[in-house]
Structures are given as structure tokens and as C-alpha cells.
């Protein structure tokens, strides 16, 4: 199946923001639960363990990655049901992520942002988040789970083009 990349890249004072959005026909509280409750995150990203809360660190299993590694995720901001900011450090770098939700007339938009200090590896990062967010969509609407091969390397040129257009 051909997937259409939808990420956008914006220059910021500290680097770039990779922004992706998804829309759900559901109340904001229900979408928030898909982002924060371990049994629901397990359906599209992976389960987590620990005592969650701002300033605390939980352990998250990346269930859809090879070896299904566990990683530490610090909860930087948690404002239910509208905003969650986390930071994750692993062998691939420092991941600063922000998720915000907005509901209008029973439809909720998720705005996913990764704050990047560099656009190196953007082709893999962008395709990866497109894949995970589509896993989230599939976990909520019962559609077939996507395959990563539909995202990478197929989206590589698109994301490299975004990086080139914001260079300078």
C-alpha cells in the first residue's frame, strides 16, 4: 500500500520542529487515553511501566522495533487531556517530543512535534513517526496494521526534500 507522507518541518531558534497531525472522530479524553494508558499505548507503540507524572521517568517498551527494547522516558509536561511533552534518550540520540490535542465538535486533532537540533537522519525519523502515528490510527479504528516497509524507504525522498528546503 502506498502511504502519503504528511510531515512538515519548521525552522526554530534551536533547530527544527518536525510536525505531524492525525485527526480522530472521538472525544479528546478518549484520544488522550490512547496516548497515556499503558494497555492502550501497547496497541500502537508499546507498554510502559512506572509511576507516571511530571518530572518522573517511566520505562517504555518499543514493541514495534527489532528486539523490542525498553527505554527511559521522562515526562516533562503533562496537562490532561491536552498536552504531553516527554524526553527520551537512547543510542540514537535525544528525542524531545510534544503531543497536543484539540477537540472541535467531537473530532480531535493530534499535533505531534519532535524538536530537532539537527535534520540528520530526517528521512528515517519522519518515516518512523508516520508509521507509528498510523499504527495509532489503526489501533483506534480497527484497520489493518501498517507495515514499516510502506514508509521507509518510500518516504525518504520526501523528508530529504523537507530538510533541503529549510536549509540555510
C-alpha positions, 0 to 999 in steps of 0.5 A: 500500500502506498502511504502519503507522507504528511510531515512538515518541518519548521525552522526554530531558534534551536533547530527544527520542529518536525510536525505531524497531525492525525485527526480522530472522530472521538472525544479528546479524553478518549484520544488522550487515553490512547496516548497515556494508558499503558494497555492502550499505548501497547496497541500502537507503540508499546507498554510502559511501566512506572509511576507516571507524572511530571518530572518522573521517568517511566520505562517504555517498551518499543514493541514495534522495533527489532528486539523490542527494547525498553527505554527511559522516558521522562515526562516533562509536561503533562496537562490532561487531556491536552498536552504531553511533552516527554524526553527520551534518550537512547543510542540514537540520540535525544528525542524531545517530543510534544503531543497536543490535542484539540477537540472541535465538535467531537473530532480531535486533532493530534499535533505531534512535534519532535524538536530537532537540533539537527535534520540528520537522519530526517528521512528515517525519523519522519518515516518512523513517526508516520508509521507509528502515528498510523499504527495509532490510527489503526489501533483506534479504528480497527484497520489493518496494521501498517507495515514499516516497509510502506514508509521507509524507504518510500518516504525518504525522498520526501523528508530529504526534500523537507530538510533541503528546503529549510536549509540555510 
